[in-house]
Amino acid sequence: MSRFPCSLISTTILYISLALGAVLSHRDIQDHGRAAGLESRQAPGVISTQNFVRRAWHASAVAGNYLYIEGGEFSYKTGNFITYQYSSATLSIDLSQDWRNDSVLLHTTSKPQGAPVLSSPAFAYDEQNDIFYSGFAGRVSDFGDAPQPPPMSLWSFKPDGTGGGTWKREIGNSDPAFDHLTRPVRGYQAYGRDAALSLGGVSTYQTSPTTEQVEDDIPLAGLLGLNMTTKTFTNSSAKSFNAGQNGVLGQMHYVPSFGPNGFFAIMGGTTVPDDTDSYIGFGNIWVYEPVTNIWYNQTATGNIPQKRKEFCTAGLNSTSGTYEIFLYGGEKGNLGPDAVPFDEIFILTLPAFRWLKVDYPPQHPRLGHTCNAVGGSQVMSIGGIDANPNIYVNAFFDDIRKSTFNTSVDPFAQGLGIFDMTTLTWADHYTANAPPYEQSDLVKKFYADNPQNGSQFTTPGLQSLFQTTHFSQ
């Protein structure tokens, strides 16, 4: 087995490889894992609070009274050792009951043979038909038995209303629908109405059998779309995004409150290859209208976040007719103390396209996490590896990767933190049936000082989009 000390490689290039998942070959991972006593099996992903350490690279979504967590990787204590595994089950948390993160019950649903077991997976929810779709984006894990990447396919997960559900193959890998499609990973993923989208991303040796032998990440341009009603795929141009360049590790967020069909807001991330100059700033927000296939590029103002990747977003309708997008965490290519300042929260308020920063001291930087609006003013942060690990330079690559999973137990028990968008504070508990979200004083002050909303739309078309609104009275 060939291994190289990281001291021979620049720290920046090293961590770029870590963040993008360009890790050792499957054979290297398997041999090293067995030598360290890792179990060569898949694991469901539910660990006791006393033994839980970290969770990352999963997907999460709310359906009805449950939040579902799909795929990803996790670490936990086994005696004096740390075990690293990938999750082979679909987890859920009941949102109809109050709970604390140190005693919350996680429900587990097993998968049938052949169902996708992926990290950074697509997990798109069709609210009208109450069904999830997965399998068409993501990668296999390096942990456990390091499985081989499955062929492209489309699977559904039908919730049963009690936290469980049923997985079903919808389109097999031999279907002509996949003849000209490549499974992406690290793209900008989101879903809304009947559309599930993945913008950009890369193809790697971990994404499909046809790319298992590639050594370098292959940038993917364009927009992969799934119509969840017809179960058909499209692959369209995205030349209007980022001057036609590839994008990875940013966020796409569906905003249902404006426009006839809502729209997708795309922000942050970086391009491939990943270097200091390739990060995408937050002073521009791309807006994509899925029905008309029209792109807009809107300038954002205010306290603009520092460029970053691997952050999370979530969004809430306010009782004042605005929509606030919560942005949390991420990093800019360096582990260690340089990552600590990225433990911060920003709010992008619409329609003003104004960035506001939440004031609190950074302590626990994270990446590889997800965020979801879970009722009232509450946003839940799920998982995330430690961006300030004990080992982050001058060490073997796989040791650095594991260090992000073992340096510290997540300060949020079970990796679950609740942020209140009205009080702008963190909590260790969830409140069911919370009242509707009201703007924080921070947001209220901005609109009080800017009665015209402060928005200067870049095009008449985008301004027209915001004339149609969808807010509950």
C-alpha positions as a Markdown table, in Angstrom:
| # | Residue | x | y | z |
|---|---|---|---|---|
| 1 | Met | 0.0 | 0.0 | 0.0 |
| 2 | Ser | 1.4 | 3.4 | -1.0 |
| 3 | Arg | 1.0 | 6.2 | 1.5 |
| 4 | Phe | 2.6 | 9.7 | 1.5 |
| 5 | Pro | 3.2 | 12.0 | 4.4 |
| 6 | Cys | 1.2 | 15.2 | 4.0 |
| 7 | Ser | 4.3 | 17.2 | 4.7 |
| 8 | Leu | 5.2 | 16.6 | 1.1 |
| 9 | Ile | 2.0 | 18.4 | 0.0 |
| 10 | Ser | 0.9 | 21.9 | 0.7 |
| 11 | Thr | -1.6 | 22.2 | 3.4 |
| 12 | Thr | -4.0 | 24.0 | 1.1 |
| 13 | Ile | -4.0 | 21.3 | -1.5 |
| 14 | Leu | -4.3 | 18.7 | 1.2 |
| 15 | Tyr | -7.4 | 20.0 | 2.7 |
| 16 | Ile | -9.0 | 20.8 | -0.6 |
| 17 | Ser | -8.6 | 17.1 | -1.3 |
| 18 | Leu | -10.2 | 16.3 | 2.1 |
| 19 | Ala | -13.1 | 18.7 | 1.6 |
| 20 | Leu | -13.8 | 17.4 | -1.9 |
| 21 | Gly | -13.6 | 13.8 | -0.8 |
| 22 | Ala | -10.7 | 12.9 | -3.1 |
| 23 | Val | -9.4 | 10.3 | -0.7 |
| 24 | Leu | -7.4 | 7.1 | -0.9 |
| 25 | Ser | -8.3 | 4.2 | -3.2 |
| 26 | His | -10.9 | 1.7 | -1.9 |
| 27 | Arg | -8.2 | -0.9 | -1.4 |
| 28 | Asp | -6.1 | 1.5 | 0.7 |
| 29 | Ile | -9.1 | 2.5 | 2.8 |
| 30 | Gln | -10.1 | -1.1 | 3.4 |
| 31 | Asp | -6.7 | -2.3 | 4.4 |
| 32 | His | -6.1 | 0.7 | 6.7 |
| 33 | Gly | -9.5 | 0.3 | 8.2 |
| 34 | Arg | -9.1 | -3.3 | 9.0 |
| 35 | Ala | -5.7 | -2.7 | 10.5 |
| 36 | Ala | -7.2 | -0.2 | 12.8 |
| 37 | Gly | -10.0 | -2.5 | 13.9 |
| 38 | Leu | -12.8 | -1.0 | 11.9 |
| 39 | Glu | -15.8 | -3.2 | 11.3 |
| 40 | Ser | -16.3 | -4.3 | 7.7 |
| 41 | Arg | -20.0 | -3.8 | 7.7 |
| 42 | Gln | -22.6 | -1.2 | 7.3 |
| 43 | Ala | -24.3 | 0.3 | 10.3 |
| 44 | Pro | -27.8 | 1.8 | 10.8 |
| 45 | Gly | -26.6 | 5.1 | 12.3 |
| 46 | Val | -28.4 | 5.3 | 15.6 |
| 47 | Ile | -25.9 | 5.6 | 18.4 |
| 48 | Ser | -26.5 | 6.3 | 22.1 |
| 49 | Thr | -25.9 | 9.9 | 23.3 |
| 50 | Gln | -23.1 | 8.6 | 25.5 |
| 51 | Asn | -21.2 | 7.1 | 22.6 |
| 52 | Phe | -22.1 | 9.4 | 19.7 |
| 53 | Val | -19.2 | 11.5 | 18.4 |
| 54 | Arg | -19.9 | 13.0 | 14.9 |
| 55 | Arg | -22.2 | 12.7 | 11.9 |
| 56 | Ala | -21.7 | 14.3 | 8.5 |
| 57 | Trp | -22.2 | 14.2 | 4.7 |
| 58 | His | -25.9 | 13.1 | 5.1 |
| 59 | Ala | -29.1 | 14.7 | 3.7 |
| 60 | Ser | -32.1 | 15.8 | 5.7 |
| 61 | Ala | -35.6 | 16.9 | 4.9 |
| 62 | Val | -39.0 | 17.4 | 6.7 |
| 63 | Ala | -42.1 | 15.5 | 5.7 |
| 64 | Gly | -45.2 | 15.9 | 7.8 |
| 65 | Asn | -44.4 | 15.5 | 11.5 |
| 66 | Tyr | -41.0 | 14.0 | 10.9 |
| 67 | Leu | -37.5 | 15.1 | 10.0 |
| 68 | Tyr | -35.7 | 12.4 | 8.0 |
| 69 | Ile | -31.9 | 11.9 | 7.9 |
| 70 | Glu | -30.6 | 9.9 | 4.9 |
| 71 | Gly | -27.1 | 8.4 | 4.3 |
| 72 | Gly | -23.9 | 10.0 | 5.4 |
| 73 | Glu | -21.1 | 8.9 | 7.8 |
| 74 | Phe | -20.7 | 8.9 | 11.6 |
| 75 | Ser | -18.3 | 8.1 | 14.4 |
| 76 | Tyr | -18.9 | 6.7 | 17.8 |
| 77 | Lys | -17.0 | 5.4 | 20.8 |
| 78 | Thr | -16.4 | 1.7 | 21.3 |
| 79 | Gly | -14.5 | 1.2 | 24.5 |
| 80 | Asn | -11.3 | 3.2 | 24.2 |
| 81 | Phe | -11.5 | 3.4 | 20.4 |
| 82 | Ile | -13.5 | 5.4 | 17.8 |
| 83 | Thr | -15.4 | 3.5 | 15.1 |
| 84 | Tyr | -16.1 | 5.1 | 11.7 |
| 85 | Gln | -19.0 | 4.0 | 9.7 |
| 86 | Tyr | -21.5 | 4.9 | 7.0 |
| 87 | Ser | -25.2 | 4.9 | 7.6 |
| 88 | Ser | -27.2 | 2.2 | 5.8 |
| 89 | Ala | -30.6 | 3.2 | 7.2 |
| 90 | Thr | -33.0 | 6.1 | 7.0 |
| 91 | Leu | -33.4 | 7.9 | 10.3 |
| 92 | Ser | -36.3 | 10.0 | 11.5 |
| 93 | Ile | -37.1 | 12.4 | 14.4 |
| 94 | Asp | -40.7 | 13.1 | 15.6 |
| 95 | Leu | -41.5 | 16.8 | 15.3 |
| 96 | Ser | -45.0 | 16.5 | 16.9 |
| 97 | Gln | -43.5 | 16.1 | 20.4 |
| 98 | Asp | -41.1 | 18.3 | 22.5 |
| 99 | Trp | -37.7 | 16.8 | 23.0 |
| 100 | Arg | -34.1 | 17.5 | 24.2 |
| 101 | Asn | -31.2 | 16.6 | 22.1 |
| 102 | Asp | -29.6 | 14.4 | 24.8 |
| 103 | Ser | -32.7 | 12.2 | 25.0 |
| 104 | Val | -34.4 | 12.4 | 21.6 |
| 105 | Leu | -35.6 | 9.2 | 20.0 |
| 106 | Leu | -34.3 | 8.4 | 16.5 |
| 107 | His | -36.4 | 6.0 | 14.5 |
| 108 | Thr | -34.6 | 3.6 | 12.1 |
| 109 | Thr | -35.9 | 2.3 | 8.7 |
| 110 | Ser | -33.8 | -0.4 | 7.1 |
| 111 | Lys | -33.3 | -0.6 | 3.3 |
| 112 | Pro | -33.8 | -3.5 | 0.9 |
| 113 | Gln | -31.0 | -5.0 | -1.1 |
| 114 | Gly | -29.9 | -2.6 | -3.9 |
| 115 | Ala | -31.3 | 0.6 | -2.3 |
| 116 | Pro | -28.8 | 3.5 | -2.4 |
| 117 | Val | -26.4 | 3.8 | 0.5 |
| 118 | Leu | -24.6 | 7.0 | -0.2 |
| 119 | Ser | -22.9 | 10.0 | 1.4 |
| 120 | Ser | -23.9 | 13.5 | 0.3 |
| 121 | Pro | -27.0 | 11.9 | -1.3 |
| 122 | Ala | -29.9 | 13.5 | -3.2 |
| 123 | Phe | -33.0 | 13.2 | -1.0 |
| 124 | Ala | -35.8 | 15.2 | -2.6 |
| 125 | Tyr | -39.3 | 15.4 | -1.2 |
| 126 | Asp | -42.4 | 15.7 | -3.4 |
| 127 | Glu | -44.8 | 17.2 | -0.9 |
| 128 | Gln | -47.9 | 16.9 | -3.2 |
| 129 | Asn | -47.5 | 13.1 | -3.3 |
| 130 | Asp | -45.8 | 12.7 | 0.0 |
| 131 | Ile | -42.8 | 10.8 | -1.3 |
| 132 | Phe | -39.0 | 11.1 | -1.4 |
| 133 | Tyr | -36.6 | 10.4 | -4.3 |
| 134 | Ser | -33.0 | 9.4 | -4.1 |
| 135 | Gly | -30.2 | 7.5 | -5.8 |
| 136 | Phe | -29.3 | 9.9 | -8.6 |
| 137 | Ala | -26.6 | 12.0 | -6.7 |
| 138 | Gly | -24.0 | 11.1 | -4.1 |
| 139 | Arg | -21.0 | 8.9 | -3.5 |
| 140 | Val | -20.1 | 5.8 | -1.6 |
| 141 | Ser | -18.3 | 6.1 | 1.7 |
| 142 | Asp | -14.7 | 5.5 | 2.6 |
| 143 | Phe | -15.6 | 4.1 | 6.0 |
| 144 | Gly | -16.7 | 0.6 | 7.0 |
| 145 | Asp | -16.3 | -1.9 | 4.2 |
| 146 | Ala | -15.9 | 0.9 | 1.6 |
| 147 | Pro | -18.6 | -0.4 | -0.8 |
| 148 | Gln | -18.3 | -0.1 | -4.5 |
| 149 | Pro | -20.3 | 2.6 | -6.2 |
| 150 | Pro | -23.7 | 1.5 | -7.4 |
| 151 | Pro | -25.0 | 2.1 | -10.9 |
| 152 | Met | -27.2 | 5.1 | -11.6 |
| 153 | Ser | -30.8 | 4.5 | -10.5 |
| 154 | Leu | -33.9 | 6.2 | -9.0 |
| 155 | Trp | -35.4 | 5.0 | -5.8 |
| 156 | Ser | -38.4 | 6.3 | -3.8 |
| 157 | Phe | -39.1 | 6.3 | -0.1 |
| 158 | Lys | -42.7 | 6.5 | 0.9 |
| 159 | Pro | -43.2 | 7.7 | 4.5 |
| 160 | Asp | -45.8 | 5.8 | 6.6 |
| 161 | Gly | -46.7 | 8.7 | 8.9 |
| 162 | Thr | -45.1 | 7.1 | 12.0 |
| 163 | Gly | -41.4 | 7.9 | 11.2 |
| 164 | Gly | -40.9 | 4.8 | 9.0 |
| 165 | Gly | -41.6 | 4.1 | 5.4 |
| 166 | Thr | -40.9 | 1.9 | 2.4 |
| 167 | Trp | -38.1 | 2.0 | -0.2 |
| 168 | Lys | -38.9 | 1.1 | -3.8 |
| 169 | Arg | -36.9 | 1.0 | -7.0 |
| 170 | Glu | -38.5 | 3.3 | -9.5 |
| 171 | Ile | -36.0 | 3.2 | -12.4 |
| 172 | Gly | -33.3 | 0.6 | -12.7 |
| 173 | Asn | -29.8 | 1.2 | -14.0 |
| 174 | Ser | -30.5 | -0.4 | -17.4 |
| 175 | Asp | -33.2 | 2.2 | -18.2 |
| 176 | Pro | -32.4 | 4.4 | -21.2 |
| 177 | Ala | -33.0 | 7.4 | -19.0 |
| 178 | Phe | -29.5 | 6.9 | -17.6 |
| 179 | Asp | -27.7 | 6.4 | -20.9 |
| 180 | His | -26.4 | 10.0 | -21.0 |
| 181 | Leu | -26.5 | 10.9 | -17.3 |
| 182 | Thr | -23.7 | 10.8 | -14.8 |
| 183 | Arg | -24.3 | 10.7 | -11.0 |
| 184 | Pro | -22.9 | 13.9 | -9.5 |
| 185 | Val | -21.6 | 14.6 | -6.0 |
| 186 | Arg | -20.9 | 17.9 | -4.2 |
| 187 | Gly | -23.3 | 19.8 | -6.5 |
| 188 | Tyr | -25.8 | 22.4 | -5.5 |
| 189 | Gln | -28.9 | 20.3 | -4.6 |
| 190 | Ala | -32.4 | 21.4 | -3.8 |
| 191 | Tyr | -36.0 | 20.5 | -4.4 |
| 192 | Gly | -39.3 | 22.4 | -4.7 |
| 193 | Arg | -42.8 | 21.7 | -6.0 |
| 194 | Asp | -42.2 | 18.9 | -8.5 |
| 195 | Ala | -38.6 | 19.6 | -9.3 |
| 196 | Ala | -35.4 | 18.1 | -7.8 |
| 197 | Leu | -32.2 | 19.7 | -9.0 |
| 198 | Ser | -28.5 | 19.2 | -8.8 |
| 199 | Leu | -26.3 | 21.9 | -10.3 |
| 200 | Gly | -22.7 | 21.3 | -11.2 |
| 201 | Gly | -20.7 | 19.0 | -9.0 |
| 202 | Val | -18.1 | 16.4 | -10.0 |
| 203 | Ser | -17.9 | 12.8 | -10.9 |
| 204 | Thr | -15.3 | 10.7 | -9.0 |
| 205 | Tyr | -14.2 | 7.1 | -8.5 |
| 206 | Gln | -16.8 | 6.9 | -5.7 |
| 207 | Thr | -19.9 | 8.0 | -7.7 |
| 208 | Ser | -20.5 | 5.2 | -10.3 |
| 209 | Pro | -19.0 | 2.0 | -11.7 |
| 210 | Thr | -18.1 | 3.7 | -15.0 |
| 211 | Thr | -15.8 | 6.2 | -13.2 |
| 212 | Glu | -14.3 | 3.8 | -10.6 |
| 213 | Gln | -10.9 | 4.0 | -12.3 |
| 214 | Val | -10.6 | 7.8 | -12.6 |
| 215 | Glu | -7.9 | 9.4 | -10.5 |
| 216 | Asp | -9.0 | 13.1 | -10.7 |
| 217 | Asp | -12.4 | 14.6 | -10.1 |
| 218 | Ile | -14.3 | 15.3 | -13.3 |
| 219 | Pro | -16.1 | 18.6 | -13.2 |
| 220 | Leu | -19.7 | 18.5 | -14.4 |
| 221 | Ala | -21.4 | 21.4 | -16.0 |
| 222 | Gly | -25.1 | 21.9 | -16.4 |
| 223 | Leu | -28.2 | 21.3 | -14.4 |
| 224 | Leu | -29.5 | 17.8 | -13.7 |
| 225 | Gly | -33.2 | 17.9 | -13.1 |
| 226 | Leu | -35.8 | 15.3 | -12.0 |
| 227 | Asn | -39.5 | 15.9 | -12.6 |
| 228 | Met | -40.9 | 14.1 | -9.5 |
| 229 | Thr | -44.4 | 13.9 | -11.0 |
| 230 | Thr | -43.4 | 12.2 | -14.3 |
| 231 | Lys | -40.2 | 10.6 | -13.0 |
| 232 | Thr | -38.2 | 11.9 | -15.9 |
| 233 | Phe | -34.7 | 13.4 | -16.0 |
| 234 | Thr | -33.3 | 16.4 | -17.9 |
| 235 | Asn | -29.8 | 17.7 | -18.3 |
| 236 | Ser | -29.9 | 21.3 | -19.3 |
| 237 | Ser | -27.4 | 24.1 | -19.7 |
| 238 | Ala | -26.4 | 26.3 | -16.8 |
| 239 | Lys | -24.2 | 28.8 | -18.6 |
| 240 | Ser | -25.9 | 31.7 | -16.8 |
| 241 | Phe | -24.5 | 30.5 | -13.5 |
| 242 | Asn | -21.0 | 31.7 | -12.4 |
| 243 | Ala | -20.1 | 32.8 | -16.0 |
| 244 | Gly | -20.6 | 29.2 | -17.2 |
| 245 | Gln | -18.0 | 27.7 | -14.8 |
| 246 | Asn | -18.5 | 24.6 | -12.8 |
| 247 | Gly | -19.5 | 25.0 | -9.2 |
| 248 | Val | -19.3 | 22.7 | -6.1 |
| 249 | Leu | -20.0 | 22.7 | -2.4 |
| 250 | Gly | -22.2 | 25.7 | -2.3 |
| 251 | Gln | -26.0 | 25.8 | -1.6 |
| 252 | Met | -29.1 | 25.9 | -3.7 |
| 253 | His | -32.2 | 26.8 | -1.7 |
| 254 | Tyr | -35.8 | 26.7 | -2.8 |
| 255 | Val | -37.8 | 29.9 | -1.9 |
| 256 | Pro | -41.6 | 29.1 | -2.2 |
| 257 | Ser | -42.8 | 32.6 | -1.2 |
| 258 | Phe | -42.2 | 34.7 | -4.3 |
| 259 | Gly | -43.0 | 34.1 | -8.0 |
| 260 | Pro | -45.8 | 32.0 | -9.6 |
| 261 | Asn | -43.7 | 28.8 | -9.0 |
| 262 | Gly | -41.2 | 29.9 | -6.3 |
| 263 | Phe | -37.6 | 30.0 | -7.3 |
| 264 | Phe | -34.2 | 28.5 | -6.5 |
| 265 | Ala | -31.5 | 30.7 | -4.9 |
| 266 | Ile | -27.9 | 29.6 | -5.5 |
| 267 | Met | -25.0 | 31.0 | -3.5 |
| 268 | Gly | -21.4 | 30.4 | -2.4 |
| 269 | Gly | -19.1 | 27.4 | -3.0 |
| 270 | Thr | -16.2 | 27.2 | -5.3 |
| 271 | Thr | -15.1 | 26.0 | -8.7 |
| 272 | Val | -13.0 | 23.0 | -9.8 |
| 273 | Pro | -10.0 | 23.1 | -9.5 |
| 274 | Asp | -10.4 | 24.5 | -6.0 |
| 275 | Asp | -8.0 | 27.2 | -5.1 |
| 276 | Thr | -8.0 | 30.5 | -3.2 |
| 277 | Asp | -9.1 | 32.5 | -6.2 |
| 278 | Ser | -11.9 | 30.2 | -7.2 |
| 279 | Tyr | -14.3 | 30.8 | -4.4 |
| 280 | Ile | -17.7 | 32.3 | -5.3 |
| 281 | Gly | -18.7 | 35.4 | -3.3 |
| 282 | Phe | -22.0 | 36.1 | -1.6 |
| 283 | Gly | -22.4 | 39.5 | -3.2 |
| 284 | Asn | -24.2 | 37.8 | -6.1 |
| 285 | Ile | -27.1 | 35.5 | -5.7 |
| 286 | Trp | -28.3 | 33.5 | -8.7 |
| 287 | Val | -32.0 | 33.0 | -9.1 |
| 288 | Tyr | -33.4 | 30.2 | -11.2 |
| 289 | Glu | -37.1 | 30.0 | -12.2 |
| 290 | Pro | -37.7 | 26.3 | -12.9 |
| 291 | Val | -40.8 | 26.5 | -15.0 |
| 292 | Thr | -39.6 | 29.2 | -17.5 |
| 293 | Asn | -36.0 | 28.0 | -17.2 |
| 294 | Ile | -34.9 | 31.6 | -16.7 |
| 295 | Trp | -31.8 | 32.7 | -14.8 |
| 296 | Tyr | -31.2 | 36.0 | -13.0 |
| 297 | Asn | -28.1 | 37.3 | -11.2 |
| 298 | Gln | -29.1 | 39.6 | -8.3 |
| 299 | Thr | -26.7 | 41.8 | -6.3 |
| 300 | Ala | -26.8 | 41.3 | -2.5 |
| 301 | Thr | -25.7 | 44.0 | -0.1 |
| 302 | Gly | -25.1 | 44.4 | 3.6 |
| 303 | Asn | -22.8 | 42.4 | 5.9 |
| 304 | Ile | -21.7 | 40.0 | 3.2 |
| 305 | Pro | -20.4 | 36.6 | 4.4 |
| 306 | Gln | -16.8 | 35.7 | 3.7 |
| 307 | Lys | -16.4 | 33.4 | 0.8 |
| 308 | Arg | -16.8 | 29.7 | 1.9 |
| 309 | Lys | -18.0 | 26.3 | 1.0 |
| 310 | Glu | -19.7 | 23.3 | 2.8 |
| 311 | Phe | -22.1 | 25.5 | 4.8 |
| 312 | Cys | -25.8 | 24.9 | 5.3 |
| 313 | Thr | -28.9 | 26.9 | 4.6 |
| 314 | Ala | -32.6 | 26.9 | 5.7 |
| 315 | Gly | -35.4 | 29.3 | 5.1 |
| 316 | Leu | -38.5 | 30.7 | 6.9 |
| 317 | Asn | -41.6 | 32.8 | 5.9 |
| 318 | Ser | -42.1 | 35.6 | 8.4 |
| 319 | Thr | -45.4 | 37.0 | 9.6 |
| 320 | Ser | -44.3 | 40.3 | 8.1 |
| 321 | Gly | -44.2 | 39.1 | 4.5 |
| 322 | Thr | -40.5 | 38.5 | 4.2 |
| 323 | Tyr | -38.4 | 35.3 | 3.7 |
| 324 | Glu | -35.2 | 34.8 | 5.7 |
| 325 | Ile | -32.5 | 32.4 | 4.6 |
| 326 | Phe | -30.3 | 31.1 | 7.4 |
| 327 | Leu | -26.7 | 30.4 | 6.6 |
| 328 | Tyr | -24.4 | 28.6 | 9.1 |
| 329 | Gly | -20.8 | 27.4 | 9.2 |
| 330 | Gly | -18.6 | 26.2 | 6.4 |
| 331 | Glu | -14.9 | 26.8 | 5.7 |
| 332 | Lys | -12.5 | 28.2 | 3.1 |
| 333 | Gly | -10.0 | 25.4 | 2.5 |
| 334 | Asn | -8.1 | 25.2 | 5.8 |
| 335 | Leu | -8.7 | 23.1 | 8.9 |
| 336 | Gly | -7.4 | 24.1 | 12.3 |
| 337 | Pro | -7.6 | 27.5 | 14.0 |
| 338 | Asp | -8.1 | 29.3 | 10.7 |
| 339 | Ala | -11.5 | 27.7 | 10.5 |
| 340 | Val | -12.8 | 28.9 | 13.9 |
| 341 | Pro | -14.1 | 32.3 | 12.6 |
| 342 | Phe | -16.4 | 30.4 | 10.2 |
| 343 | Asp | -18.6 | 29.4 | 13.1 |
| 344 | Glu | -21.0 | 32.2 | 12.4 |
| 345 | Ile | -24.5 | 32.8 | 11.2 |
| 346 | Phe | -25.8 | 35.1 | 8.5 |
| 347 | Ile | -29.3 | 35.9 | 7.4 |
| 348 | Leu | -30.3 | 36.8 | 3.8 |
| 349 | Thr | -33.6 | 38.6 | 4.0 |
| 350 | Leu | -35.8 | 38.7 | 0.9 |
| 351 | Pro | -37.1 | 40.7 | -1.0 |
| 352 | Ala | -34.3 | 43.1 | 0.1 |
| 353 | Phe | -31.4 | 40.7 | -0.8 |
| 354 | Arg | -29.7 | 42.1 | 2.3 |
| 355 | Trp | -27.2 | 40.1 | 4.4 |
| 356 | Leu | -27.4 | 40.5 | 8.2 |
| 357 | Lys | -24.9 | 39.0 | 10.6 |
| 358 | Val | -25.9 | 37.4 | 13.9 |
| 359 | Asp | -23.6 | 38.5 | 16.7 |
| 360 | Tyr | -22.2 | 35.6 | 18.8 |
| 361 | Pro | -18.6 | 34.4 | 19.6 |
| 362 | Pro | -17.3 | 31.6 | 17.2 |
| 363 | Gln | -16.2 | 28.5 | 19.0 |
| 364 | His | -17.1 | 25.3 | 17.2 |
| 365 | Pro | -16.6 | 25.5 | 13.5 |
| 366 | Arg | -18.3 | 22.7 | 11.4 |
| 367 | Leu | -18.8 | 21.6 | 7.9 |
| 368 | Gly | -20.6 | 18.7 | 6.2 |
| 369 | His | -23.8 | 19.5 | 8.2 |
| 370 | Thr | -27.4 | 20.1 | 7.1 |
| 371 | Cys | -30.1 | 22.6 | 8.3 |
| 372 | Asn | -33.8 | 22.5 | 8.1 |
| 373 | Ala | -36.7 | 24.7 | 9.2 |
| 374 | Val | -38.6 | 22.6 | 11.7 |
| 375 | Gly | -41.5 | 24.7 | 12.8 |
| 376 | Gly | -42.2 | 28.2 | 14.0 |
| 377 | Ser | -38.9 | 30.1 | 14.3 |
| 378 | Gln | -36.8 | 27.0 | 14.8 |
| 379 | Val | -34.0 | 25.9 | 12.5 |
| 380 | Met | -32.3 | 22.5 | 13.2 |
| 381 | Ser | -28.6 | 22.0 | 12.5 |
| 382 | Ile | -27.8 | 18.3 | 12.0 |
| 383 | Gly | -24.3 | 16.9 | 12.3 |
| 384 | Gly | -21.0 | 18.4 | 10.9 |
| 385 | Ile | -17.4 | 17.4 | 11.4 |
| 386 | Asp | -15.0 | 19.3 | 13.5 |
| 387 | Ala | -13.2 | 21.9 | 11.3 |
| 388 | Asn | -10.7 | 22.6 | 14.1 |
| 389 | Pro | -9.3 | 19.0 | 14.7 |
| 390 | Asn | -6.2 | 18.0 | 16.6 |
| 391 | Ile | -4.5 | 16.8 | 13.4 |
| 392 | Tyr | -4.7 | 19.0 | 10.4 |
| 393 | Val | -1.2 | 19.3 | 8.9 |
| 394 | Asn | 2.0 | 17.3 | 8.6 |
| 395 | Ala | 0.3 | 13.9 | 9.0 |
| 396 | Phe | -1.0 | 11.2 | 6.8 |
| 397 | Phe | -4.1 | 12.1 | 4.8 |
| 398 | Asp | -6.5 | 9.5 | 6.3 |
| 399 | Asp | -5.4 | 10.4 | 9.8 |
| 400 | Ile | -6.4 | 14.0 | 9.2 |
| 401 | Arg | -9.7 | 12.9 | 7.8 |
| 402 | Lys | -10.4 | 10.7 | 10.8 |
| 403 | Ser | -9.3 | 13.5 | 13.1 |
| 404 | Thr | -12.3 | 15.6 | 11.9 |
| 405 | Phe | -14.5 | 12.8 | 13.2 |
| 406 | Asn | -12.7 | 12.1 | 16.5 |
| 407 | Thr | -11.1 | 15.2 | 17.9 |
| 408 | Ser | -14.2 | 16.3 | 19.8 |
| 409 | Val | -17.7 | 15.1 | 20.6 |
| 410 | Asp | -20.2 | 17.3 | 18.9 |
| 411 | Pro | -21.1 | 20.1 | 21.3 |
| 412 | Phe | -24.7 | 19.5 | 20.1 |
| 413 | Ala | -25.8 | 16.2 | 21.6 |
| 414 | Gln | -26.5 | 13.7 | 18.8 |
| 415 | Gly | -25.3 | 16.5 | 16.5 |
| 416 | Leu | -28.7 | 18.3 | 16.9 |
| 417 | Gly | -28.7 | 22.0 | 17.6 |
| 418 | Ile | -31.8 | 24.3 | 17.5 |
| 419 | Phe | -31.5 | 27.9 | 16.5 |
| 420 | Asp | -34.3 | 30.3 | 17.1 |
| 421 | Met | -34.6 | 32.8 | 14.2 |
| 422 | Thr | -36.6 | 35.3 | 16.4 |
| 423 | Thr | -34.4 | 35.4 | 19.5 |
| 424 | Leu | -31.2 | 34.6 | 17.5 |
| 425 | Thr | -30.1 | 32.1 | 20.1 |
| 426 | Trp | -29.1 | 28.4 | 20.2 |
| 427 | Ala | -31.0 | 25.8 | 22.3 |
| 428 | Asp | -30.6 | 22.2 | 23.2 |
| 429 | His | -34.3 | 21.4 | 22.9 |
| 430 | Tyr | -37.1 | 21.4 | 20.3 |
| 431 | Thr | -40.6 | 22.8 | 20.9 |
| 432 | Ala | -43.5 | 21.3 | 19.0 |
| 433 | Asn | -46.4 | 23.4 | 17.7 |
| 434 | Ala | -44.4 | 26.6 | 18.0 |
| 435 | Pro | -46.1 | 29.8 | 17.0 |
| 436 | Pro | -45.4 | 31.2 | 13.5 |
| 437 | Tyr | -42.0 | 32.8 | 12.9 |
| 438 | Glu | -41.8 | 36.5 | 13.6 |
| 439 | Gln | -38.8 | 38.6 | 12.5 |
| 440 | Ser | -35.9 | 39.1 | 14.9 |
| 441 | Asp | -35.1 | 42.6 | 16.1 |
| 442 | Leu | -32.2 | 42.5 | 13.7 |
| 443 | Val | -34.4 | 42.0 | 10.7 |
| 444 | Lys | -37.1 | 44.4 | 12.0 |
| 445 | Lys | -34.6 | 47.2 | 12.4 |
| 446 | Phe | -33.3 | 46.8 | 8.8 |
| 447 | Tyr | -36.8 | 47.1 | 7.4 |
| 448 | Ala | -37.7 | 50.0 | 9.7 |
| 449 | Asp | -34.6 | 51.9 | 8.5 |
| 450 | Asn | -35.4 | 50.9 | 4.9 |
| 451 | Pro | -39.2 | 51.2 | 4.4 |
| 452 | Gln | -38.8 | 50.6 | 0.6 |
| 453 | Asn | -37.3 | 47.2 | 1.4 |
| 454 | Gly | -33.8 | 48.3 | 0.3 |
| 455 | Ser | -34.0 | 46.1 | -2.8 |
| 456 | Gln | -32.6 | 47.3 | -6.2 |
| 457 | Phe | -33.5 | 44.5 | -8.6 |
| 458 | Thr | -31.0 | 43.9 | -11.4 |
| 459 | Thr | -33.6 | 43.3 | -14.1 |
| 460 | Pro | -37.3 | 44.1 | -14.6 |
| 461 | Gly | -38.0 | 40.3 | -14.9 |
| 462 | Leu | -36.7 | 39.6 | -11.4 |
| 463 | Gln | -38.6 | 42.5 | -10.0 |
| 464 | Ser | -41.8 | 41.1 | -11.7 |
| 465 | Leu | -41.1 | 37.7 | -10.1 |
| 466 | Phe | -41.3 | 39.2 | -6.7 |
| 467 | Gln | -44.7 | 40.8 | -7.4 |
| 468 | Thr | -46.4 | 37.4 | -6.8 |
| 469 | Thr | -46.2 | 36.3 | -3.2 |
| 470 | His | -47.3 | 33.3 | -1.2 |
| 471 | Phe | -47.7 | 34.1 | 2.5 |
| 472 | Ser | -50.2 | 32.6 | 4.9 |
| 473 | Gln | -52.3 | 35.2 | 6.7 |
